[in-house]
Amino acid sequence: DRREIERLIGKACKGESLSANKSPLSSEKLGEPALIMLDLDDFKHVNDSLGHLFGDDVLCCVAKRVLGCFRHTDIVARYGGDEFVVITTQIKKDVFEQNVQEAIEKLTANGISVSFGTSWEQSSDRIEKQLSTADHLMYKNKLSYYKELEENTENGN
């Protein structure tokens, strides 16, 4: 649930391991905490035109594809509606961004358009800031998507 996701984000921001299997005395250095928020574009249209059961199947498919792009120690969770959140530590920024790009490419190859935002908040224990940054960037990308869609419609594409 949302409280558990926020608790895990707080742990990541404090440099704590997200994995229950990790010893608190582990010498492995945690990387920067990273958070990505994903939101499916035009998902309401899927539910309205194909039904909620089909929409649930799409959400399960998206979750599996996103999970496949990250490690078992990363957290991938449905945040609400058609939004997902990925929380990770122990990963370099360029590797994380490559994994995000791979997830997006797998989704768009199946006709699913996704807007996303990432947040890297070093040594921050403010969960709200981490979520707010990722959310803001995700909606900025979503606005670009709708603007491009509108322009293509006006141009007859």
Residue pairs with C-beta under 8 A, 6 or more apart in sequence:
2 79
2 80
4 77
5 75
5 77
5 79
5 85
5 87
6 127
6 131
8 18
8 75
8 87
9 33
9 35
9 87
9 127
9 130
9 131
10 125
10 127
11 17
11 18
12 18
12 33
12 34
12 35
12 87
12 88
12 89
13 33
13 121
13 123
13 124
13 125
13 126
13 127
13 130
14 125
15 30
15 33
15 89
15 123
16 30
17 24
17 26
17 30
17 73
17 89
17 90
18 73
18 74
18 75
18 87
18 88
18 89
19 73
21 73
22 28
22 73
28 90
30 89
30 90
31 89
31 90
31 91
31 92
32 89
32 93
32 120
32 122
33 87
33 88
33 89
33 120
33 121
33 122
33 130
34 86
34 87
34 88
34 89
34 91
34 93
34 96
34 118
34 119
34 120
35 85
35 86
35 87
35 88
35 118
35 119
35 121
35 130
35 131
35 134
36 85
36 86
36 96
36 100
36 116
36 117
36 118
36 119
36 134
37 79
37 83
37 84
37 85
37 116
37 117
37 131
37 134
37 135
37 137
37 138
38 62
38 66
38 83
38 84
38 85
38 86
38 103
38 114
38 115
38 116
38 138
39 82
39 83
39 84
39 114
39 115
39 116
39 138
39 139
39 142
40 46
40 58
40 59
40 62
40 82
40 112
40 113
40 114
41 113
41 114
41 115
41 142
41 145
41 146
42 113
43 55
43 58
43 81
43 82
46 54
46 55
46 58
47 54
47 55
58 112
59 78
59 82
61 110
61 112
62 84
62 107
62 112
62 114
63 76
63 78
63 84
65 103
65 106
65 107
65 110
66 76
66 84
66 86
66 103
66 107
67 76
68 103
68 106
69 99
69 100
69 102
69 103
69 106
70 76
70 86
70 88
70 99
70 103
71 88
71 91
73 88
73 90
74 86
74 87
74 88
74 91
75 85
75 86
75 87
75 88
76 84
76 85
76 86
77 84
77 85
77 87
78 84
79 85
85 134
86 100
88 96
91 99
93 120
96 118
97 118
100 116
100 118
104 114
104 116
107 113
107 114
108 114
113 145
115 138
115 139
115 141
115 142
115 145
116 137
116 138
116 141
117 133
117 134
117 135
117 136
117 137
117 138
117 139
117 140
117 141
118 134
118 137
119 130
119 131
119 133
119 134
119 137
121 129
121 130
121 133
124 130
